Amino acid sequence: MKINTDKNKIVELLARGVEEVIAKESLQKKLASGKQLRIKLGIDPTSPNLHIGRAVQLLKLHDFQELGHKIVFIVGDFTGVIGDTSDKDSERPMLDQKKVKENMKDYVKQAGKIINIDECEVHYNSEWLGKLNYWNIGEQAEQFSVAEFIARDNVKRRLDAGTRVSLREMLYPLMQGYDSVAIKADVEIGGTDQRFNLLAGRKLQEHFKQAPQDIIMSQLLEGIDGRKMSSSWGNTINLTAEANDMFGKVMSIPDELIIRYFNLATRVSMVQIKQYEEEMKVGKNPRDLKMCLAFEIVRMYHSEKEAQKAQENFINTFSKKEKPTDMPEVKPSVYDIVTLLVEAKICSSKGDARRQIEQGGVKVNDKKISAFDFALKANDVVQKGSRFFVKVK
């Protein structure tokens, strides 16, 4: 495949949504050389769904793929069991292998919404990490000091607070770093919270007589509540979300994140984004720009037709206060409100359902309910908040 060395495309590649590049001059020369590079991204299956926070790095892979480079997508079935502490203020528990296997079932398919899976290498890092012995691990560990590990901000905070840091957590950077050795990465992509792990790849490659990979650290995308998007916080917009749900969640983000979302979560041109930014400065209603953003994100993961329908549904439901015409119908196993909310997947658990009822967030046929044992009947319309509707079969 012919490599695209267009200077403008390379400049945008290294700037859009990027916090730091190591080593930038080296990478610029490689990109201008016409040589095909091996671009690595690894994702641990700590939950069943990829979200658009993860898509920030996947979109960067797509950009490299558009220039003709070789994408290496790694599903961390081994590292997922061990657990990465990079973005955590407490110890991440080990997951059992069965849970990781369940979580990763659709990861490649989900990633394929953004990158061309047929044109890239896909690996599971148990392929090589599962074969290492104590001698191999000792050799890798020799390249790092305990001081380097505990100097990391989140680890230092935990130690200062007297919170436990397990020896297991210290092994994670070795494993992510060895992934780069195993696939001979030229470039690795990761979030800013991955800095130590990404640099570990460079150090281990040098030890194993490979050229050290260059690194692109992307900015981290905030979730719908303004905190970092994370499955553990439930503030995500999942790539597998239905069109109406995806549209509604994008519409719920804080106004100050609109331009950031355009930049990180879409590939709308930077010229267009600059125009949106100027329009906001002179007083354009943020809701109008957010509608454009929601339309674009739904279009990316569904289709233009689905995006149009989701937009119309949103306008009818929230602007005109109409109920959606295509609300799902659910036949619960027991005809009480808590069971329905859980089985319709409107609430994550019975406890969550009770909290929503207690807080006045649930209506049946437009009337707020307060009883946890409220009895339902066929054709009742159940509403949670302003976005979730279901009809009882």
WOJO-V638445 format. One line per field, one symbol per residue. ss: DSSP state (2 for helix, 1 for strand, 0 for the rest). phi: phi as a letter, one per 40 degrees, with the letter a starting at -180 (. if undefined). burial: 1 if it has 9 or more other C-alpha atoms within 8 Angstrom, else 0. Layout:
ss->???
phi->???
burial->???
//
This chain:
ss->000000222222200001111102222222222000011111100000001222222222222222000111111000222200000000000000222222222222222000002220111102222000022222222000022222002222222200000022222222222222222000111112222222222222222000000111110001000001002220000100002222222220002222222222200002222222222220000222222222222222200222222222222222200000000111000001222222200000022222222200011100110000001000001111000111110
phi->.cccbdccccdcdcbcgbcabbbccdcdcccccgccbbbbabbcccacbcbccccdccccddccccchcccbbbccccccccgccdbbcaccccccccccccccdbcccccccbbcccbbcbbbccdbccccbccccccccccbbcdcccccdccccccccgccbccdcccddcccccdcccbfccabbaccccdcccccccccccccgbccccbbbcccccccbgcdcacccgbcbcccccdcccccccccccdccdcccdccbbbdcccccccdcccccchccdccccccccdcccdcbbaccccccccccccccbccfccccbccbbbccbcbccccdcccgcbcaccccccccdcgcbbbfgbcbbccbdcbbdgcbbbbgbbbbabcc
burial->001010000100110011101000001101110100111110011011111110111111111110111111111111111111100010100010000110110011011101111001111111011001000010011010000011010111111000001000111111111111100011111111011011111111110001011111111111110000110000111110001111111110110011111111110000001001101100000100111011111110011001110110111111000001000001010011111111110110010111011001111100011001010100011111001011110
//
